[in-house]
Amino acid sequence: MKAQFLATRKLRFKAQYLATRKLRFKGQGTVFGNTKCDVKGTVLGNKKVEVQGTVFGNTKCDVEGKVFGNTKFEVEGTVFGNTKFEVEGTVFGNTKVEVQGTVFGNTKCDVKGTVFGNTKCDDKGTVLGNTKVEVEGTVFGNTKVEVQGTVFGNTKCDVEGTVFGNTKCDVEGTVFGNKKCDVEGTVFGNTKVEVQGTVFGNTKVEVQGTVFGNTKCDVEGTVFGNTKYDVKGTVLGNTKVEVEGTVFGNTKFEVEGTVFGNTKVEVQGTVFGNTKCDVEGTVFGNTKCDVEGIVFGNTKCDVEGTVFGNTKCDVEGTVFGNTKCDDEGTVFGNTKVEVEGTVFGNTNFEVEGTVFGNTKCDAKGTVFGNTKCDVKGTVFGNTKVEVEGTVFGNTKCDVEGTVFGNTKVEVEGTVFGNTKCDVEGTVFGNTKVEVEGTVFGNTKVEVEDQLKAKTYSLSHRL
């Protein structure tokens, strides 16, 4: 009797172990109502919820217990309702929500507990609603939202908890809505929003928490809306907004928090809108706005906070608008506006704050507009306006503040307009206008604060 009891107990335990080794829910027909797969205990093996048929209602897979294996929610059929995968317990494996069919509702992968593996929401089919991966707990692995199909709604990767791995929001298909990667918690890895397909809406990367890694917003496809990278928290790595495709809207990089690394806005493709790199916080690294493609709008690098590194606005392509580098805060490094391509608008370098380094406005290409270096604050270094190419407009170096260094306007190319170096403030150094090229207009050096002011004009080649 005892032997039979032990044998029966052993068989029951074995049957229970085999049953929990693989847990799968498969719907091939039609369900009029909600569908839910709830795990409150322990699953030793892979867990899969698969919808191949049609569900008229919400579909949910909820893990409150523990799963030792991969967990997947797959929709190959049609769901008329919301689709959600929620982890409140622990998953020792990868977690994935995959849509190959059609979902008429929101799609969400929500991690409130702990996942020891990758977390992914993959839309290969069609979603008529919002798509979101939300991490409120902890993920020891990569976190990704990938759209290969079509989403008629917003797409978002939201991290409020902690991710020990890379975070990425990737669009290879089409999104009719806004696309956002939001970090309010902590990410120990790289953070990236990549658009290779088409987004009809705004694209944004926002860091309010902390990212220990590089952060990038990359547009290789087409965005019909604004593109923005906003750092309100802390990024310990390089930060970049790169446009290789086309953006029909404004492109902006804004730092309100702290970045320990380089900050860059790079346009290799085409932007139909303004391009701006705005620093209101602190950057421990170089800050650059680089245009190698075409911008139909204004281009600006604005520093209202503090930059411990060089600041540069570089145009190698074409800008149909004004180009400006504005320092209202403090820059511990060189500051430069360089035009090697073409600018159809004014080119201006303005210092209202403090620059501990050299300040230069360099026109090597062609500028159809005025070129100016304006110092209203303080520069501890040389200040120079240099024309090596062609400027169809006036060229001026204006000092209303203080310059501890030399001040110079140098023309090696051609200027169709007046050339002037105007000092109303104080310059502790030499002040000079040098023309080795051609100026079709007046050339003047005016110093109002010195007794021996020299003024002269010419309209021929020196």
Buried (B, 14 or more C-beta within 10 A) or exposed (E): EEEEEEEEEEEEEEEEEEEBEEBEBEBEEEBEEEBBBEBEEEBBBBBBBBBBBBBBBBBBBBBBBBBBBBBBBBBBBBBBBBBBBBBBBBBBBBBBBBBBBBBBBBBBBBBBBBBBBBBBBBBBBBBBBBBBBBBBBBBBBBBBBBBBBBBBBBBBBBBBBBBBBBBBBBBBBBBBBBBBBBBBBBBBBBBBBBBBBBBBBBBBBBBBBBBBBBBBBBBBBBBBBBBBBBBBBBBBBBBBBBBBBBBBBBBBBBBBBBBBBBBBBBBBBBBBBBBBBBBBBBBBBBBBBBBBBBBBBBBBBBBBBBBBBBBBBBBBBBBBBBBBBBBBBBBBBBBBBBBBBBBBBBBBBBBBBBBBBBBBBBBBBBBBBBBBBBBBBBBBBBBBBBBBBBBBBBBBBBBBBBBBBBBBBBBBBBBBBBBBBBBEBBBEBEBBBBBEBBBBBBBBBBBEEEEEEEEEEBEEEE
